């Protein structure tokens, strides 16, 4: 997931509500970081075009279904 998110993610410890709350609190207080995350998210959306991603998921589904039926 880190590769996909790149710089557009907020790091926190999964399953730890305090960690998530801390990350969100920092995000709420830091307008520059928020703007940087928005820019990074837009950049990621260009890198991971939905049509290309959907095609990859469909191909993977076909491969898994074919392997399961053998």
C-alpha positions as CSV (number, residue, x, y, z in Angstrom):
1,X,0.0,0.0,0.0
2,X,2.8,2.4,0.8
3,X,4.0,2.1,-2.9
4,X,0.6,3.0,-4.2
5,X,0.0,5.9,-1.7
6,X,3.5,7.3,-2.1
7,X,3.6,10.7,-0.4
8,X,-0.2,10.9,-0.4
9,X,-0.8,8.8,2.7
10,X,-1.0,9.6,6.4
11,X,1.2,7.2,8.4
12,X,-0.4,5.6,11.5
13,X,-0.4,2.2,13.2
14,X,-3.2,0.0,12.0
15,X,-5.6,-1.1,14.7
16,X,-4.4,1.7,17.0
17,X,-7.2,4.3,17.4
18,X,-4.8,6.7,19.3
19,X,-2.3,6.6,16.4
20,X,-5.0,7.4,13.9
21,X,-6.4,10.2,16.0
22,X,-2.9,11.7,16.4
23,X,-2.3,11.5,12.6
24,X,-5.7,13.2,11.9
25,X,-5.1,15.8,14.5
26,X,-1.7,16.7,12.9
27,X,-3.4,16.8,9.5
28,X,-6.1,19.1,10.8
29,X,-3.5,21.5,12.3
30,X,-1.0,21.5,9.4
31,X,-2.5,23.3,6.3
32,X,0.8,22.9,4.3
33,X,0.9,19.2,4.9
34,X,-2.7,18.9,3.9
35,X,-2.1,20.7,0.7
36,X,1.0,18.5,0.0
37,X,-1.2,15.4,0.5
38,X,-3.8,16.8,-1.9
39,X,-1.2,17.4,-4.6
40,X,0.4,14.0,-4.0
41,X,-3.1,12.4,-4.3
42,X,-3.7,14.1,-7.6
43,X,-0.4,13.0,-8.9
44,X,-1.2,9.4,-7.9
45,X,-4.5,9.6,-9.6
46,X,-2.7,10.3,-12.8
47,X,-0.2,7.5,-12.3
48,X,-3.0,4.9,-11.5
49,X,-5.5,5.6,-14.2
50,X,-8.8,3.8,-13.4
51,X,-9.1,2.2,-16.9
52,X,-5.6,0.7,-16.6
53,X,-6.3,-0.5,-13.0
54,X,-9.7,-2.0,-13.9
55,X,-8.0,-3.9,-16.8
56,X,-5.4,-5.3,-14.4
57,X,-8.0,-6.4,-11.9
58,X,-10.0,-8.1,-14.7
59,X,-6.9,-9.9,-16.0
60,X,-6.0,-11.1,-12.5
61,X,-9.6,-12.2,-11.8
62,X,-9.5,-14.3,-15.1
63,X,-6.2,-15.9,-14.1
64,X,-7.4,-16.8,-10.6
65,X,-10.7,-18.2,-11.9
66,X,-8.9,-20.2,-14.6
67,X,-6.5,-21.6,-12.0
68,X,-9.3,-22.5,-9.6
69,X,-11.2,-24.5,-12.3
70,X,-8.2,-26.7,-13.1
